Amino acid sequence: MQGNSRYPETPDELQEAADAAVFSLGLDSAWQYGFITPDPQVDVARCEEIIADAHAHGLTIHTLEEILPGPDWKPYAGDVPEVGPGL
């Protein structure tokens, strides 16, 4: 999360920002453990500030597992035709 965006103004925006902050902190952790490159340059302090503000406003702080799609996720579910072997 870069620190140059405007601060969320509504509860919906704050919830979306908190979810994005959790995701961004997950990216930063993955980089610190060497799972991804290059450095995603996450503004950790800003992420933590947004999460704390969302919590203070009574919003749900989702875990990274809740934010990421599960193993059965398919993009555009139902809209993508099945493709047979070799196609």
GUVOZA-466709 format. One line per field, with one value per atom (N, C-alpha, C): residue in three letters; residue number from 0; atom name; x, y, z. Coordinates in Angstrom, 1 decimal, m for minus. Each point is the difference from the previous one (the first is absolute). Layout:
code	c(ALA, ...)
pos	c(NUM, ...)
site	c(CA, ...)
xx	c(X, ...)
yy	c(Y, ...)
zz	c(Z, ...)
***
This chain:
code	c(MET, MET, MET, GLN, GLN, GLN, GLY, GLY, GLY, ASN, ASN, ASN, SER, SER, SER, ARG, ARG, ARG, TYR, TYR, TYR, PRO, PRO, PRO, GLU, GLU, GLU, THR, THR, THR, PRO, PRO, PRO, ASP, ASP, ASP, GLU, GLU, GLU, LEU, LEU, LEU, GLN, GLN, GLN, GLU, GLU, GLU, ALA, ALA, ALA, ALA, ALA, ALA, ASP, ASP, ASP, ALA, ALA, ALA, ALA, ALA, ALA, VAL, VAL, VAL, PHE, PHE, PHE, SER, SER, SER, LEU, LEU, LEU, GLY, GLY, GLY, LEU, LEU, LEU, ASP, ASP, ASP, SER, SER, SER, ALA, ALA, ALA, TRP, TRP, TRP, GLN, GLN, GLN, TYR, TYR, TYR, GLY, GLY, GLY, PHE, PHE, PHE, ILE, ILE, ILE, THR, THR, THR, PRO, PRO, PRO, ASP, ASP, ASP, PRO, PRO, PRO, GLN, GLN, GLN, VAL, VAL, VAL, ASP, ASP, ASP, VAL, VAL, VAL, ALA, ALA, ALA, ARG, ARG, ARG, CYS, CYS, CYS, GLU, GLU, GLU, GLU, GLU, GLU, ILE, ILE, ILE, ILE, ILE, ILE, ALA, ALA, ALA, ASP, ASP, ASP, ALA, ALA, ALA, HIS, HIS, HIS, ALA, ALA, ALA, HIS, HIS, HIS, GLY, GLY, GLY, LEU, LEU, LEU, THR, THR, THR, ILE, ILE, ILE, HIS, HIS, HIS, THR, THR, THR, LEU, LEU, LEU, GLU, GLU, GLU, GLU, GLU, GLU, ILE, ILE, ILE, LEU, LEU, LEU, PRO, PRO, PRO, GLY, GLY, GLY, PRO, PRO, PRO, ASP, ASP, ASP, TRP, TRP, TRP, LYS, LYS, LYS, PRO, PRO, PRO, TYR, TYR, TYR, ALA, ALA, ALA, GLY, GLY, GLY, ASP, ASP, ASP, VAL, VAL, VAL, PRO, PRO, PRO, GLU, GLU, GLU, VAL, VAL, VAL, GLY, GLY, GLY, PRO, PRO, PRO, GLY, GLY, GLY, LEU, LEU, LEU)
pos	c(0, 0, 0, 1, 1, 1, 2, 2, 2, 3, 3, 3, 4, 4, 4, 5, 5, 5, 6, 6, 6, 7, 7, 7, 8, 8, 8, 9, 9, 9, 10, 10, 10, 11, 11, 11, 12, 12, 12, 13, 13, 13, 14, 14, 14, 15, 15, 15, 16, 16, 16, 17, 17, 17, 18, 18, 18, 19, 19, 19, 20, 20, 20, 21, 21, 21, 22, 22, 22, 23, 23, 23, 24, 24, 24, 25, 25, 25, 26, 26, 26, 27, 27, 27, 28, 28, 28, 29, 29, 29, 30, 30, 30, 31, 31, 31, 32, 32, 32, 33, 33, 33, 34, 34, 34, 35, 35, 35, 36, 36, 36, 37, 37, 37, 38, 38, 38, 39, 39, 39, 40, 40, 40, 41, 41, 41, 42, 42, 42, 43, 43, 43, 44, 44, 44, 45, 45, 45, 46, 46, 46, 47, 47, 47, 48, 48, 48, 49, 49, 49, 50, 50, 50, 51, 51, 51, 52, 52, 52, 53, 53, 53, 54, 54, 54, 55, 55, 55, 56, 56, 56, 57, 57, 57, 58, 58, 58, 59, 59, 59, 60, 60, 60, 61, 61, 61, 62, 62, 62, 63, 63, 63, 64, 64, 64, 65, 65, 65, 66, 66, 66, 67, 67, 67, 68, 68, 68, 69, 69, 69, 70, 70, 70, 71, 71, 71, 72, 72, 72, 73, 73, 73, 74, 74, 74, 75, 75, 75, 76, 76, 76, 77, 77, 77, 78, 78, 78, 79, 79, 79, 80, 80, 80, 81, 81, 81, 82, 82, 82, 83, 83, 83, 84, 84, 84, 85, 85, 85, 86, 86, 86)
site	c(N, CA, C, N, CA, C, N, CA, C, N, CA, C, N, CA, C, N, CA, C, N, CA, C, N, CA, C, N, CA, C, N, CA, C, N, CA, C, N, CA, C, N, CA, C, N, CA, C, N, CA, C, N, CA, C, N, CA, C, N, CA, C, N, CA, C, N, CA, C, N, CA, C, N, CA, C, N, CA, C, N, CA, C, N, CA, C, N, CA, C, N, CA, C, N, CA, C, N, CA, C, N, CA, C, N, CA, C, N, CA, C, N, CA, C, N, CA, C, N, CA, C, N, CA, C, N, CA, C, N, CA, C, N, CA, C, N, CA, C, N, CA, C, N, CA, C, N, CA, C, N, CA, C, N, CA, C, N, CA, C, N, CA, C, N, CA, C, N, CA, C, N, CA, C, N, CA, C, N, CA, C, N, CA, C, N, CA, C, N, CA, C, N, CA, C, N, CA, C, N, CA, C, N, CA, C, N, CA, C, N, CA, C, N, CA, C, N, CA, C, N, CA, C, N, CA, C, N, CA, C, N, CA, C, N, CA, C, N, CA, C, N, CA, C, N, CA, C, N, CA, C, N, CA, C, N, CA, C, N, CA, C, N, CA, C, N, CA, C, N, CA, C, N, CA, C, N, CA, C, N, CA, C, N, CA, C, N, CA, C, N, CA, C, N, CA, C, N, CA, C, N, CA, C)
xx	c(0.8, m0.8, 0.9, m0.2, 0.8, m0.7, 0.8, m0.5, m0.5, m0.2, m0.4, m1.5, m0.8, m1.4, m0.8, m1.2, m0.8, m0.5, m0.3, m0.5, m1.5, m0.4, m1.4, m0.9, m1.2, m0.9, m1.3, m0.4, m1.2, 0.3, m0.9, 0.3, 0.3, m0.7, 0.3, 1.4, 0.4, 1.4, 1.0, m0.3, 0.9, 0.1, m1.1, 0.1, 0.8, m0.2, 0.8, 1.5, 0.3, 1.4, 0.6, m0.8, 0.5, 0.3, m0.9, 0.3, 1.2, 0.2, 1.2, 1.2, m0.1, 1.1, 0.5, m1.0, 0.3, 0.7, m0.5, 0.6, 1.4, 0.2, 1.3, 1.0, m0.4, 0.9, 0.3, m0.9, 0.3, 1.0, m0.1, 1.1, 1.3, 0.0, 1.3, 0.6, m0.8, 0.5, 0.5, m0.7, 0.5, 1.4, 0.1, 1.3, 1.1, m0.3, 1.0, 0.5, m0.9, 0.3, 0.7, 0.1, 0.7, m0.9, m1.3, m0.9, m0.3, 0.1, m0.3, 1.1, 0.2, 0.9, m0.7, 0.3, 0.8, m0.8, 0.7, m0.6, m1.3, m1.2, m1.2, m0.1, 1.0, 0.1, m1.3, m0.4, m1.3, 0.3, m0.9, 0.1, m0.7, 0.8, m0.5, m0.6, 0.5, m0.6, m1.3, m0.2, m1.3, m1.0, 0.4, m0.9, m0.5, 1.0, m0.4, m0.9, 0.2, m0.9, m1.4, m0.1, m1.3, m0.8, 0.8, m0.6, m0.5, 0.8, m0.3, m1.3, 0.0, m1.1, m1.3, 0.1, m1.2, m0.5, 0.9, m0.3, m0.7, 0.5, m0.5, m1.4, m0.3, m1.4, m0.9, 0.4, m0.8, m0.1, 0.9, m0.1, 0.7, m0.3, 0.6, 1.4, 1.0, 1.3, 0.1, m0.1, 0.1, 1.4, 0.2, 1.3, 0.4, 1.2, 0.5, m0.8, m0.2, m0.7, m1.4, m0.6, m1.4, m0.1, 1.1, 0.1, 0.3, 0.9, 0.5, m1.1, m0.1, m1.0, 0.5, m0.9, 0.3, 0.5, 0.3, 0.5, m1.0, m1.3, m1.0, m0.3, 0.6, m0.3, 0.4, m0.9, 0.2, m0.4, 0.9, m0.4, m1.2, m0.9, m1.2, m0.8, m0.1, m0.7, m1.3, m0.1, m1.2, 0.1, 0.8, 0.2, 1.1, 0.8, 1.2, m0.4, 0.0, m0.3, 1.0, m0.4, 0.9, 0.9, 1.2, 1.0, 0.5, m0.1, 0.5, 1.5, 0.5, 1.5, 0.5, 1.2, 0.7, m0.6, m0.9, m0.6, 0.7)
yy	c(m1.2, 1.2, 1.2, 0.9, 1.2, 1.1, 0.9, 1.0, 1.3, m0.1, 1.2, 0.1, m1.0, 0.0, 0.8, 0.4, 0.7, m0.9, 0.5, m0.8, m0.4, m1.2, m0.4, 0.9, 0.3, 1.0, m0.7, m1.1, m0.7, m1.3, m0.6, m1.3, m1.1, 0.1, m1.0, 0.2, 1.2, 0.3, m0.5, 0.3, m0.4, m1.5, m0.8, m1.4, m0.5, 0.6, m0.4, 0.3, 1.1, 0.4, m0.9, m0.4, m1.0, m1.3, m0.5, m1.2, 0.1, 1.1, 0.2, 0.1, 0.6, 0.1, m1.4, m0.9, m1.3, m0.8, 0.2, m0.7, 0.6, 1.3, 0.6, m0.5, m0.2, m0.5, m1.4, m0.8, m1.4, 0.0, 0.9, 0.1, 0.4, 0.9, 0.4, m1.2, m0.8, m1.2, m1.0, m0.2, m0.9, 0.4, 1.3, 0.5, m0.2, 0.3, m0.1, m1.5, m0.9, m1.4, m0.5, 0.8, m0.3, m0.8, 0.0, m0.7, 0.7, 1.4, 0.8, 1.0, 0.4, 1.1, 0.8, 1.2, 0.9, 0.5, 0.8, 0.6, 0.8, m0.4, 0.7, 1.4, 0.5, 1.3, 0.4, m0.8, 0.2, 1.1, 0.9, 1.0, m0.7, m0.7, m0.8, 0.9, 1.1, 0.9, 0.5, 0.3, 0.5, m1.2, m1.2, m1.1, m0.2, 0.0, m0.2, 1.1, 1.2, 1.1, m0.2, m0.4, m0.2, m1.1, m1.1, m1.2, 0.5, 0.7, 0.5, 0.9, 0.9, 0.9, m0.8, m1.0, m0.8, m0.7, m0.5, m0.7, 0.9, 1.2, 1.0, 0.4, m0.1, 0.3, m1.2, m1.1, m1.1, m0.9, 0.2, m0.8, m1.3, m1.0, m1.3, 0.0, m0.5, m0.1, m1.4, m0.2, m1.3, m0.5, m1.4, m0.6, m0.1, m0.2, m0.2, m1.1, m1.1, m1.2, 0.4, 0.9, 0.4, 0.9, 0.7, 0.9, m0.7, m1.0, m0.7, m1.0, m0.2, m1.0, m1.4, m0.9, m1.4, m0.8, m1.3, m0.8, m0.3, 0.1, m0.3, 1.2, 1.2, 1.2, m0.1, 0.5, 0.0, 1.4, 0.7, 1.3, m0.1, 0.9, 0.0, m1.3, m0.5, m1.3, m0.1, m1.1, m0.2, 0.6, 1.0, 0.7, m0.6, m0.8, m0.6, m1.4, m0.2, m1.3, m1.1, m1.2, m1.1, m0.2, m0.3, m0.2, m1.5, m0.7, m1.4, m0.1, m1.2, m0.2, 0.3, 0.6, 0.4, 1.2, 0.7, 1.2, 1.3)
zz	c(0.0, 0.0, 0.0, m0.9, m0.1, 0.8, 0.6, 0.8, m0.7, m1.3, m0.7, m0.4, 0.5, m0.3, 1.1, m0.3, 1.0, 1.0, 1.2, 1.1, m0.3, 0.4, m0.2, 0.8, m0.7, 0.6, 0.5, m0.5, 0.4, 0.7, 0.7, 0.6, m1.1, m1.1, m1.1, m0.5, m0.2, m0.5, 1.1, 1.3, 1.0, 0.1, m0.2, 0.0, m1.2, m1.2, m1.1, 0.2, 0.6, 0.3, 1.0, 1.0, 1.0, m0.6, m0.9, m0.7, m0.9, m0.7, m0.8, 0.8, 1.2, 1.0, 0.4, 0.4, 0.4, m1.2, m1.2, m1.1, m0.3, 0.2, m0.2, 1.0, 1.2, 1.1, m0.3, m0.6, m0.4, m1.1, m1.0, m1.0, 0.6, 0.9, 0.7, 0.7, 0.7, 0.7, m1.0, m1.1, m1.0, m0.5, m0.2, m0.5, 1.1, 1.2, 1.1, 0.1, m0.2, 0.1, m1.3, m1.0, m1.3, m1.0, 0.3, m0.9, m1.3, 0.0, m1.2, m0.2, m1.2, m0.4, m1.1, m0.2, 0.8, 1.3, 0.8, 1.2, m0.4, 0.6, m0.4, 0.6, 0.8, 0.6, 0.7, 1.0, 0.7, 1.1, 0.2, 1.1, 1.2, 0.7, 1.2, 1.0, 0.3, 1.0, m0.4, m1.3, m0.5, 0.1, m0.4, 0.1, 1.4, 0.9, 1.4, 0.5, m0.4, 0.4, m0.6, m1.2, m0.6, 0.7, 0.3, 0.7, 1.4, 0.7, 1.4, m0.1, m1.0, m0.2, m0.3, m0.8, m0.4, 1.3, 0.8, 1.2, 1.0, 0.1, 0.9, m0.4, m1.3, m0.5, 0.0, 0.6, 0.1, m1.2, m1.0, m1.2, 0.2, m0.8, 0.1, m0.7, 0.7, m0.5, m0.5, m1.3, m0.6, 0.0, 0.1, m0.1, m1.5, m0.3, m1.3, m0.7, 0.8, m0.6, m0.4, 0.8, m0.4, m1.2, m0.3, m1.1, m1.3, 0.1, m1.2, m0.4, m1.3, m0.5, 0.4, 0.2, 0.4, m1.2, 0.3, m1.1, m1.1, 0.3, m1.0, m0.9, 0.3, m0.7, m1.5, m0.8, m1.5, m0.4, m0.8, m0.5, m0.9, 0.1, m0.8, 0.1, 1.2, 0.1, m0.7, m0.8, m0.8, m1.4, m0.2, m1.2, m0.9, 0.6, m0.8, m0.4, m1.3, m0.6, 0.5, 0.2, 0.3, m1.3, 0.3, m1.2, 0.2, m1.0, 0.0, m0.1, 0.2, 0.0, m1.4, 0.0, m1.2, m0.7, 0.6, m0.7, 0.6)
***
